[in-house]
Amino acid sequence: MTPQQTRIAELVALGMTNRQIAERLGCSPRTVGNTLSMIYARLGISTRAELAVRMVSRPEAAGSDTEDES
């Protein structure tokens, strides 16, 4: 995903509405909706809930780094 798509997906996972996301990112709610449509198509999903699950199940979301701490 692009950085903008990733940011929008993260904000969806936090429970924000399209309007809230648009206000946060300085774009229109329609832009957010269009971006979400592209994200859904790319990931083969169809709901905000599925997107939220995908985002919180990513390794980065859990705060786990791939670097060895030894």
N, CA, C and O atoms as a Maestro MAE file, in Angstrom:
{
 s_m_m2io_version
 :::
 2.0.0
}

f_m_ct {
 s_m_title
 :::
 protein
 m_atom[280] {
  # First column is atom index #
  i_m_mmod_type
  r_m_x_coord
  r_m_y_coord
  r_m_z_coord
  i_m_residue_number
  s_m_chain_name
  s_m_pdb_residue_name
  s_m_pdb_atom_name
  i_m_atomic_number
  :::
  1 25 0.841 -1.185 0.000 1 A "MET " " N  " 7
  2 3 0.000 0.000 0.000 1 A "MET " " CA " 6
  3 2 0.884 1.245 0.000 1 A "MET " " C  " 6
  4 15 2.026 1.224 0.459 1 A "MET " " O  " 8
  5 25 0.323 2.315 -0.524 2 A "THR " " N  " 7
  6 3 1.045 3.579 -0.509 2 A "THR " " CA " 6
  7 2 1.055 4.120 0.922 2 A "THR " " C  " 6
  8 15 0.273 3.661 1.755 2 A "THR " " O  " 8
  9 25 1.920 5.081 1.219 3 A "PRO " " N  " 7
  10 3 1.909 5.673 2.564 3 A "PRO " " CA " 6
  11 2 0.539 6.273 2.928 3 A "PRO " " C  " 6
  12 15 0.093 6.140 4.067 3 A "PRO " " O  " 8
  13 25 -0.126 6.930 1.971 4 A "GLN " " N  " 7
  14 3 -1.443 7.503 2.267 4 A "GLN " " CA " 6
  15 2 -2.468 6.394 2.541 4 A "GLN " " C  " 6
  16 15 -3.273 6.512 3.465 4 A "GLN " " O  " 8
  17 25 -2.441 5.336 1.755 5 A "GLN " " N  " 7
  18 3 -3.356 4.226 1.984 5 A "GLN " " CA " 6
  19 2 -3.112 3.594 3.350 5 A "GLN " " C  " 6
  20 15 -4.058 3.262 4.065 5 A "GLN " " O  " 8
  21 25 -1.855 3.434 3.704 6 A "THR " " N  " 7
  22 3 -1.514 2.853 4.998 6 A "THR " " CA " 6
  23 2 -2.024 3.736 6.128 6 A "THR " " C  " 6
  24 15 -2.603 3.234 7.092 6 A "THR " " O  " 8
  25 25 -1.818 5.037 6.021 7 A "ARG " " N  " 7
  26 3 -2.264 5.960 7.075 7 A "ARG " " CA " 6
  27 2 -3.784 5.925 7.216 7 A "ARG " " C  " 6
  28 15 -4.305 5.894 8.330 7 A "ARG " " O  " 8
  29 25 -4.491 5.930 6.092 8 A "ILE " " N  " 7
  30 3 -5.952 5.865 6.147 8 A "ILE " " CA " 6
  31 2 -6.396 4.546 6.775 8 A "ILE " " C  " 6
  32 15 -7.305 4.535 7.605 8 A "ILE " " O  " 8
  33 25 -5.777 3.454 6.396 9 A "ALA " " N  " 7
  34 3 -6.124 2.154 6.965 9 A "ALA " " CA " 6
  35 2 -5.873 2.128 8.471 9 A "ALA " " C  " 6
  36 15 -6.666 1.563 9.224 9 A "ALA " " O  " 8
  37 25 -4.776 2.737 8.910 10 A "GLU " " N  " 7
  38 3 -4.482 2.800 10.352 10 A "GLU " " CA " 6
  39 2 -5.552 3.592 11.088 10 A "GLU " " C  " 6
  40 15 -5.968 3.206 12.180 10 A "GLU " " O  " 8
  41 25 -5.999 4.693 10.500 11 A "LEU " " N  " 7
  42 3 -7.016 5.512 11.147 11 A "LEU " " CA " 6
  43 2 -8.370 4.805 11.167 11 A "LEU " " C  " 6
  44 15 -9.136 4.960 12.119 11 A "LEU " " O  " 8
  45 25 -8.668 4.035 10.132 12 A "VAL " " N  " 7
  46 3 -9.888 3.213 10.133 12 A "VAL " " CA " 6
  47 2 -9.803 2.213 11.283 12 A "VAL " " C  " 6
  48 15 -10.776 2.009 12.009 12 A "VAL " " O  " 8
  49 25 -8.639 1.594 11.445 13 A "ALA " " N  " 7
  50 3 -8.454 0.607 12.516 13 A "ALA " " CA " 6
  51 2 -8.631 1.223 13.897 13 A "ALA " " C  " 6
  52 15 -8.963 0.525 14.855 13 A "ALA " " O  " 8
  53 25 -8.410 2.531 14.000 14 A "LEU " " N  " 7
  54 3 -8.626 3.231 15.272 14 A "LEU " " CA " 6
  55 2 -10.087 3.593 15.486 14 A "LEU " " C  " 6
  56 15 -10.456 4.111 16.540 14 A "LEU " " O  " 8
  57 25 -10.926 3.316 14.475 15 A "GLY " " N  " 7
  58 3 -12.357 3.560 14.610 15 A "GLY " " CA " 6
  59 2 -12.828 4.910 14.094 15 A "GLY " " C  " 6
  60 15 -13.960 5.317 14.355 15 A "GLY " " O  " 8
  61 25 -11.970 5.601 13.368 16 A "MET " " N  " 7
  62 3 -12.340 6.929 12.869 16 A "MET " " CA " 6
  63 2 -13.246 6.808 11.646 16 A "MET " " C  " 6
  64 15 -13.132 5.861 10.868 16 A "MET " " O  " 8
  65 25 -14.153 7.787 11.486 17 A "THR " " N  " 7
  66 3 -15.024 7.853 10.319 17 A "THR " " CA " 6
  67 2 -14.276 8.478 9.151 17 A "THR " " C  " 6
  68 15 -13.197 9.045 9.325 17 A "THR " " O  " 8
  69 25 -14.860 8.370 7.954 18 A "ASN " " N  " 7
  70 3 -14.235 8.998 6.789 18 A "ASN " " CA " 6
  71 2 -14.097 10.497 7.004 18 A "ASN " " C  " 6
  72 15 -13.076 11.082 6.644 18 A "ASN " " O  " 8
  73 25 -15.105 11.119 7.580 19 A "ARG " " N  " 7
  74 3 -15.060 12.557 7.832 19 A "ARG " " CA " 6
  75 2 -13.935 12.916 8.807 19 A "ARG " " C  " 6
  76 15 -13.208 13.885 8.589 19 A "ARG " " O  " 8
  77 25 -13.795 12.145 9.866 20 A "GLN " " N  " 7
  78 3 -12.730 12.398 10.836 20 A "GLN " " CA " 6
  79 2 -11.350 12.203 10.210 20 A "GLN " " C  " 6
  80 15 -10.429 12.981 10.460 20 A "GLN " " O  " 8
  81 25 -11.221 11.159 9.398 21 A "ILE " " N  " 7
  82 3 -9.946 10.909 8.723 21 A "ILE " " CA " 6
  83 2 -9.626 12.058 7.779 21 A "ILE " " C  " 6
  84 15 -8.491 12.533 7.735 21 A "ILE " " O  " 8
  85 25 -10.620 12.503 7.026 22 A "ALA " " N  " 7
  86 3 -10.425 13.610 6.081 22 A "ALA " " CA " 6
  87 2 -9.970 14.865 6.806 22 A "ALA " " C  " 6
  88 15 -9.055 15.550 6.349 22 A "ALA " " O  " 8
  89 25 -10.600 15.171 7.930 23 A "GLU " " N  " 7
  90 3 -10.206 16.344 8.708 23 A "GLU " " CA " 6
  91 2 -8.771 16.205 9.205 23 A "GLU " " C  " 6
  92 15 -8.002 17.165 9.167 23 A "GLU " " O  " 8
  93 25 -8.415 15.024 9.667 24 A "ARG " " N  " 7
  94 3 -7.060 14.776 10.186 24 A "ARG " " CA " 6
  95 2 -6.011 14.930 9.093 24 A "ARG " " C  " 6
  96 15 -4.940 15.490 9.329 24 A "ARG " " O  " 8
  97 25 -6.321 14.428 7.883 25 A "LEU " " N  " 7
  98 3 -5.332 14.414 6.806 25 A "LEU " " CA " 6
  99 2 -5.432 15.606 5.859 25 A "LEU " " C  " 6
  100 15 -4.589 15.770 4.976 25 A "LEU " " O  " 8
  101 25 -6.449 16.430 6.038 26 A "GLY " " N  " 7
  102 3 -6.590 17.608 5.190 26 A "GLY " " CA " 6
  103 2 -7.042 17.293 3.777 26 A "GLY " " C  " 6
  104 15 -6.591 17.922 2.820 26 A "GLY " " O  " 8
  105 25 -7.928 16.325 3.647 27 A "CYS " " N  " 7
  106 3 -8.482 15.976 2.338 27 A "CYS " " CA " 6
  107 2 -9.998 15.872 2.479 27 A "CYS " " C  " 6
  108 15 -10.541 16.156 3.547 27 A "CYS " " O  " 8
  109 25 -10.671 15.474 1.429 28 A "SER " " N  " 7
  110 3 -12.134 15.374 1.497 28 A "SER " " CA " 6
  111 2 -12.552 13.967 1.924 28 A "SER " " C  " 6
  112 15 -11.814 13.003 1.721 28 A "SER " " O  " 8
  113 25 -13.744 13.859 2.518 29 A "PRO " " N  " 7
  114 3 -14.259 12.526 2.859 29 A "PRO " " CA " 6
  115 2 -14.385 11.634 1.620 29 A "PRO " " C  " 6
  116 15 -14.229 10.416 1.703 29 A "PRO " " O  " 8
  117 25 -14.667 12.251 0.479 30 A "ARG " " N  " 7
  118 3 -14.768 11.472 -0.757 30 A "ARG " " CA " 6
  119 2 -13.413 10.871 -1.132 30 A "ARG " " C  " 6
  120 15 -13.351 9.735 -1.601 30 A "ARG " " O  " 8
  121 25 -12.343 11.612 -0.933 31 A "THR " " N  " 7
  122 3 -10.999 11.089 -1.198 31 A "THR " " CA " 6
  123 2 -10.720 9.890 -0.297 31 A "THR " " C  " 6
  124 15 -10.163 8.885 -0.738 31 A "THR " " O  " 8
  125 25 -11.110 10.007 0.954 32 A "VAL " " N  " 7
  126 3 -10.922 8.898 1.894 32 A "VAL " " CA " 6
  127 2 -11.711 7.679 1.419 32 A "VAL " " C  " 6
  128 15 -11.188 6.564 1.407 32 A "VAL " " O  " 8
  129 25 -12.962 7.889 1.031 33 A "GLY " " N  " 7
  130 3 -13.795 6.792 0.552 33 A "GLY " " CA " 6
  131 2 -13.219 6.127 -0.686 33 A "GLY " " C  " 6
  132 15 -13.209 4.901 -0.794 33 A "GLY " " O  " 8
  133 25 -12.739 6.941 -1.622 34 A "ASN " " N  " 7
  134 3 -12.133 6.382 -2.839 34 A "ASN " " CA " 6
  135 2 -10.871 5.587 -2.516 34 A "ASN " " C  " 6
  136 15 -10.628 4.525 -3.088 34 A "ASN " " O  " 8
  137 25 -10.081 6.113 -1.600 35 A "THR " " N  " 7
  138 3 -8.861 5.409 -1.197 35 A "THR " " CA " 6
  139 2 -9.206 4.087 -0.526 35 A "THR " " C  " 6
  140 15 -8.547 3.074 -0.763 35 A "THR " " O  " 8
  141 25 -10.239 4.096 0.310 36 A "LEU " " N  " 7
  142 3 -10.663 2.849 0.957 36 A "LEU " " CA " 6
  143 2 -11.118 1.827 -0.073 36 A "LEU " " C  " 6
  144 15 -10.840 0.637 0.072 36 A "LEU " " O  " 8
  145 25 -11.811 2.274 -1.106 37 A "SER " " N  " 7
  146 3 -12.242 1.353 -2.166 37 A "SER " " CA " 6
  147 2 -11.041 0.693 -2.821 37 A "SER " " C  " 6
  148 15 -11.066 -0.506 -3.102 37 A "SER " " O  " 8
  149 25 -9.993 1.464 -3.064 38 A "MET " " N  " 7
  150 3 -8.772 0.908 -3.665 38 A "MET " " CA " 6
  151 2 -8.106 -0.086 -2.713 38 A "MET " " C  " 6
  152 15 -7.616 -1.132 -3.137 38 A "MET " " O  " 8
  153 25 -8.095 0.255 -1.422 39 A "ILE " " N  " 7
  154 3 -7.504 -0.640 -0.423 39 A "ILE " " CA " 6
  155 2 -8.276 -1.951 -0.377 39 A "ILE " " C  " 6
  156 15 -7.679 -3.027 -0.389 39 A "ILE " " O  " 8
  157 25 -9.609 -1.862 -0.323 40 A "TYR " " N  " 7
  158 3 -10.441 -3.072 -0.267 40 A "TYR " " CA " 6
  159 2 -10.160 -3.974 -1.466 40 A "TYR " " C  " 6
  160 15 -9.998 -5.185 -1.317 40 A "TYR " " O  " 8
  161 25 -10.103 -3.373 -2.656 41 A "ALA " " N  " 7
  162 3 -9.849 -4.155 -3.871 41 A "ALA " " CA " 6
  163 2 -8.476 -4.817 -3.816 41 A "ALA " " C  " 6
  164 15 -8.320 -5.985 -4.174 41 A "ALA " " O  " 8
  165 25 -7.499 -4.065 -3.370 42 A "ARG " " N  " 7
  166 3 -6.136 -4.596 -3.313 42 A "ARG " " CA " 6
  167 2 -6.023 -5.762 -2.333 42 A "ARG " " C  " 6
  168 15 -5.326 -6.740 -2.604 42 A "ARG " " O  " 8
  169 25 -6.710 -5.658 -1.197 43 A "LEU " " N  " 7
  170 3 -6.620 -6.687 -0.162 43 A "LEU " " CA " 6
  171 2 -7.670 -7.783 -0.306 43 A "LEU " " C  " 6
  172 15 -7.615 -8.788 0.402 43 A "LEU " " O  " 8
  173 25 -8.628 -7.601 -1.217 44 A "GLY " " N  " 7
  174 3 -9.680 -8.600 -1.402 44 A "GLY " " CA " 6
  175 2 -10.645 -8.657 -0.238 44 A "GLY " " C  " 6
  176 15 -11.111 -9.729 0.146 44 A "GLY " " O  " 8
  177 25 -10.943 -7.491 0.324 45 A "ILE " " N  " 7
  178 3 -11.882 -7.405 1.440 45 A "ILE " " CA " 6
  179 2 -13.015 -6.464 1.061 45 A "ILE " " C  " 6
  180 15 -12.976 -5.831 0.006 45 A "ILE " " O  " 8
  181 25 -14.043 -6.369 1.939 46 A "SER " " N  " 7
  182 3 -15.176 -5.514 1.585 46 A "SER " " CA " 6
  183 2 -15.722 -4.672 2.726 46 A "SER " " C  " 6
  184 15 -16.681 -3.927 2.527 46 A "SER " " O  " 8
  185 25 -15.134 -4.771 3.924 47 A "THR " " N  " 7
  186 3 -15.667 -3.992 5.045 47 A "THR " " CA " 6
  187 2 -14.561 -3.326 5.857 47 A "THR " " C  " 6
  188 15 -13.403 -3.744 5.828 47 A "THR " " O  " 8
  189 25 -14.949 -2.282 6.579 48 A "ARG " " N  " 7
  190 3 -14.029 -1.590 7.489 48 A "ARG " " CA " 6
  191 2 -13.539 -2.548 8.572 48 A "ARG " " C  " 6
  192 15 -12.381 -2.496 8.986 48 A "ARG " " O  " 8
  193 25 -14.430 -3.417 9.021 49 A "ALA " " N  " 7
  194 3 -14.062 -4.363 10.075 49 A "ALA " " CA " 6
  195 2 -12.946 -5.294 9.604 49 A "ALA " " C  " 6
  196 15 -11.997 -5.562 10.341 49 A "ALA " " O  " 8
  197 25 -13.068 -5.783 8.369 50 A "GLU " " N  " 7
  198 3 -12.008 -6.647 7.831 50 A "GLU " " CA " 6
  199 2 -10.695 -5.886 7.727 50 A "GLU " " C  " 6
  200 15 -9.630 -6.431 8.014 50 A "GLU " " O  " 8
  201 25 -10.776 -4.630 7.317 51 A "LEU " " N  " 7
  202 3 -9.568 -3.809 7.209 51 A "LEU " " CA " 6
  203 2 -8.950 -3.603 8.587 51 A "LEU " " C  " 6
  204 15 -7.734 -3.712 8.744 51 A "LEU " " O  " 8
  205 25 -9.766 -3.311 9.568 52 A "ALA " " N  " 7
  206 3 -9.259 -3.099 10.931 52 A "ALA " " CA " 6
  207 2 -8.555 -4.351 11.446 52 A "ALA " " C  " 6
  208 15 -7.493 -4.262 12.063 52 A "ALA " " O  " 8
  209 25 -9.144 -5.512 11.194 53 A "VAL " " N  " 7
  210 3 -8.518 -6.770 11.632 53 A "VAL " " CA " 6
  211 2 -7.174 -6.956 10.941 53 A "VAL " " C  " 6
  212 15 -6.195 -7.348 11.578 53 A "VAL " " O  " 8
  213 25 -7.121 -6.679 9.645 54 A "ARG " " N  " 7
  214 3 -5.857 -6.796 8.909 54 A "ARG " " CA " 6
  215 2 -4.798 -5.866 9.488 54 A "ARG " " C  " 6
  216 15 -3.636 -6.247 9.625 54 A "ARG " " O  " 8
  217 25 -5.204 -4.652 9.825 55 A "MET " " N  " 7
  218 3 -4.239 -3.668 10.307 55 A "MET " " CA " 6
  219 2 -3.718 -4.026 11.690 55 A "MET " " C  " 6
  220 15 -2.522 -3.883 11.945 55 A "MET " " O  " 8
  221 25 -4.575 -4.484 12.585 56 A "VAL " " N  " 7
  222 3 -4.091 -4.799 13.933 56 A "VAL " " CA " 6
  223 2 -3.354 -6.125 13.987 56 A "VAL " " C  " 6
  224 15 -2.640 -6.392 14.954 56 A "VAL " " O  " 8
  225 25 -3.511 -6.962 12.968 57 A "SER " " N  " 7
  226 3 -2.804 -8.238 12.968 57 A "SER " " CA " 6
  227 2 -1.447 -8.162 12.279 57 A "SER " " C  " 6
  228 15 -0.719 -9.154 12.224 57 A "SER " " O  " 8
  229 25 -1.099 -6.963 11.744 58 A "ARG " " N  " 7
  230 3 0.222 -6.782 11.127 58 A "ARG " " CA " 6
  231 2 1.297 -6.811 12.206 58 A "ARG " " C  " 6
  232 15 1.066 -6.326 13.314 58 A "ARG " " O  " 8
  233 25 2.464 -7.367 11.906 59 A "PRO " " N  " 7
  234 3 3.551 -7.382 12.893 59 A "PRO " " CA " 6
  235 2 3.922 -5.982 13.378 59 A "PRO " " C  " 6
  236 15 4.213 -5.803 14.561 59 A "PRO " " O  " 8
  237 25 3.916 -4.980 12.485 60 A "GLU " " N  " 7
  238 3 4.265 -3.609 12.874 60 A "GLU " " CA " 6
  239 2 3.284 -3.062 13.895 60 A "GLU " " C  " 6
  240 15 3.669 -2.277 14.761 60 A "GLU " " O  " 8
  241 25 2.015 -3.465 13.807 61 A "ALA " " N  " 7
  242 3 0.993 -2.962 14.718 61 A "ALA " " CA " 6
  243 2 1.234 -3.451 16.135 61 A "ALA " " C  " 6
  244 15 0.881 -2.770 17.098 61 A "ALA " " O  " 8
  245 25 1.832 -4.623 16.267 62 A "ALA " " N  " 7
  246 3 2.100 -5.168 17.586 62 A "ALA " " CA " 6
  247 2 3.365 -4.578 18.202 62 A "ALA " " C  " 6
  248 15 3.674 -4.840 19.365 62 A "ALA " " O  " 8
  249 25 4.090 -3.787 17.427 63 A "GLY " " N  " 7
  250 3 5.288 -3.154 17.951 63 A "GLY " " CA " 6
  251 2 6.497 -4.058 17.940 63 A "GLY " " C  " 6
  252 15 7.519 -3.742 18.549 63 A "GLY " " O  " 8
  253 25 6.390 -5.187 17.250 64 A "SER " " N  " 7
  254 3 7.532 -6.116 17.210 64 A "SER " " CA " 6
  255 2 8.450 -5.735 16.067 64 A "SER " " C  " 6
  256 15 8.023 -5.634 14.917 64 A "SER " " O  " 8
  257 25 9.691 -5.527 16.387 65 A "ASP " " N  " 7
  258 3 10.688 -5.206 15.380 65 A "ASP " " CA " 6
  259 2 11.292 -6.494 14.857 65 A "ASP " " C  " 6
  260 15 11.274 -7.524 15.530 65 A "ASP " " O  " 8
  261 25 11.822 -6.423 13.659 66 A "THR " " N  " 7
  262 3 12.461 -7.594 13.088 66 A "THR " " CA " 6
  263 2 13.928 -7.663 13.483 66 A "THR " " C  " 6
  264 15 14.609 -8.635 13.157 66 A "THR " " O  " 8
  265 25 14.427 -6.640 14.184 67 A "GLU " " N  " 7
  266 3 15.826 -6.640 14.598 67 A "GLU " " CA " 6
  267 2 16.026 -7.525 15.810 67 A "GLU " " C  " 6
  268 15 15.157 -7.611 16.678 67 A "GLU " " O  " 8
  269 25 17.158 -8.173 15.867 68 A "ASP " " N  " 7
  270 3 17.515 -9.011 17.004 68 A "ASP " " CA " 6
  271 2 18.062 -8.113 18.115 68 A "ASP " " C  " 6
  272 15 18.935 -7.279 17.875 68 A "ASP " " O  " 8
  273 25 17.542 -8.290 19.329 69 A "GLU " " N  " 7
  274 3 17.951 -7.436 20.438 69 A "GLU " " CA " 6
  275 2 19.043 -8.060 21.279 69 A "GLU " " C  " 6
  276 15 19.200 -7.656 22.432 69 A "GLU " " O  " 8
  277 25 19.812 -9.023 20.780 70 A "SER " " N  " 7
  278 3 20.837 -9.666 21.592 70 A "SER " " CA " 6
  279 2 22.091 -8.863 21.704 70 A "SER " " C  " 6
  280 15 23.040 -9.290 22.362 70 A "SER " " O  " 8
  :::
 }
 m_bond[279] {
  # First column is bond index #
  i_m_from
  i_m_to
  i_m_order
  :::
  1 1 2 1
  2 2 3 1
  3 3 4 2
  4 3 5 1
  5 5 6 1
  6 6 7 1
  7 7 8 2
  8 7 9 1
  9 9 10 1
  10 10 11 1
  11 11 12 2
  12 11 13 1
  13 13 14 1
  14 14 15 1
  15 15 16 2
  16 15 17 1
  17 17 18 1
  18 18 19 1
  19 19 20 2
  20 19 21 1
  21 21 22 1
  22 22 23 1
  23 23 24 2
  24 23 25 1
  25 25 26 1
  26 26 27 1
  27 27 28 2
  28 27 29 1
  29 29 30 1
  30 30 31 1
  31 31 32 2
  32 31 33 1
  33 33 34 1
  34 34 35 1
  35 35 36 2
  36 35 37 1
  37 37 38 1
  38 38 39 1
  39 39 40 2
  40 39 41 1
  41 41 42 1
  42 42 43 1
  43 43 44 2
  44 43 45 1
  45 45 46 1
  46 46 47 1
  47 47 48 2
  48 47 49 1
  49 49 50 1
  50 50 51 1
  51 51 52 2
  52 51 53 1
  53 53 54 1
  54 54 55 1
  55 55 56 2
  56 55 57 1
  57 57 58 1
  58 58 59 1
  59 59 60 2
  60 59 61 1
  61 61 62 1
  62 62 63 1
  63 63 64 2
  64 63 65 1
  65 65 66 1
  66 66 67 1
  67 67 68 2
  68 67 69 1
  69 69 70 1
  70 70 71 1
  71 71 72 2
  72 71 73 1
  73 73 74 1
  74 74 75 1
  75 75 76 2
  76 75 77 1
  77 77 78 1
  78 78 79 1
  79 79 80 2
  80 79 81 1
  81 81 82 1
  82 82 83 1
  83 83 84 2
  84 83 85 1
  85 85 86 1
  86 86 87 1
  87 87 88 2
  88 87 89 1
  89 89 90 1
  90 90 91 1
  91 91 92 2
  92 91 93 1
  93 93 94 1
  94 94 95 1
  95 95 96 2
  96 95 97 1
  97 97 98 1
  98 98 99 1
  99 99 100 2
  100 99 101 1
  101 101 102 1
  102 102 103 1
  103 103 104 2
  104 103 105 1
  105 105 106 1
  106 106 107 1
  107 107 108 2
  108 107 109 1
  109 109 110 1
  110 110 111 1
  111 111 112 2
  112 111 113 1
  113 113 114 1
  114 114 115 1
  115 115 116 2
  116 115 117 1
  117 117 118 1
  118 118 119 1
  119 119 120 2
  120 119 121 1
  121 121 122 1
  122 122 123 1
  123 123 124 2
  124 123 125 1
  125 125 126 1
  126 126 127 1
  127 127 128 2
  128 127 129 1
  129 129 130 1
  130 130 131 1
  131 131 132 2
  132 131 133 1
  133 133 134 1
  134 134 135 1
  135 135 136 2
  136 135 137 1
  137 137 138 1
  138 138 139 1
  139 139 140 2
  140 139 141 1
  141 141 142 1
  142 142 143 1
  143 143 144 2
  144 143 145 1
  145 145 146 1
  146 146 147 1
  147 147 148 2
  148 147 149 1
  149 149 150 1
  150 150 151 1
  151 151 152 2
  152 151 153 1
  153 153 154 1
  154 154 155 1
  155 155 156 2
  156 155 157 1
  157 157 158 1
  158 158 159 1
  159 159 160 2
  160 159 161 1
  161 161 162 1
  162 162 163 1
  163 163 164 2
  164 163 165 1
  165 165 166 1
  166 166 167 1
  167 167 168 2
  168 167 169 1
  169 169 170 1
  170 170 171 1
  171 171 172 2
  172 171 173 1
  173 173 174 1
  174 174 175 1
  175 175 176 2
  176 175 177 1
  177 177 178 1
  178 178 179 1
  179 179 180 2
  180 179 181 1
  181 181 182 1
  182 182 183 1
  183 183 184 2
  184 183 185 1
  185 185 186 1
  186 186 187 1
  187 187 188 2
  188 187 189 1
  189 189 190 1
  190 190 191 1
  191 191 192 2
  192 191 193 1
  193 193 194 1
  194 194 195 1
  195 195 196 2
  196 195 197 1
  197 197 198 1
  198 198 199 1
  199 199 200 2
  200 199 201 1
  201 201 202 1
  202 202 203 1
  203 203 204 2
  204 203 205 1
  205 205 206 1
  206 206 207 1
  207 207 208 2
  208 207 209 1
  209 209 210 1
  210 210 211 1
  211 211 212 2
  212 211 213 1
  213 213 214 1
  214 214 215 1
  215 215 216 2
  216 215 217 1
  217 217 218 1
  218 218 219 1
  219 219 220 2
  220 219 221 1
  221 221 222 1
  222 222 223 1
  223 223 224 2
  224 223 225 1
  225 225 226 1
  226 226 227 1
  227 227 228 2
  228 227 229 1
  229 229 230 1
  230 230 231 1
  231 231 232 2
  232 231 233 1
  233 233 234 1
  234 234 235 1
  235 235 236 2
  236 235 237 1
  237 237 238 1
  238 238 239 1
  239 239 240 2
  240 239 241 1
  241 241 242 1
  242 242 243 1
  243 243 244 2
  244 243 245 1
  245 245 246 1
  246 246 247 1
  247 247 248 2
  248 247 249 1
  249 249 250 1
  250 250 251 1
  251 251 252 2
  252 251 253 1
  253 253 254 1
  254 254 255 1
  255 255 256 2
  256 255 257 1
  257 257 258 1
  258 258 259 1
  259 259 260 2
  260 259 261 1
  261 261 262 1
  262 262 263 1
  263 263 264 2
  264 263 265 1
  265 265 266 1
  266 266 267 1
  267 267 268 2
  268 267 269 1
  269 269 270 1
  270 270 271 1
  271 271 272 2
  272 271 273 1
  273 273 274 1
  274 274 275 1
  275 275 276 2
  276 275 277 1
  277 277 278 1
  278 278 279 1
  279 279 280 2
  :::
 }
}
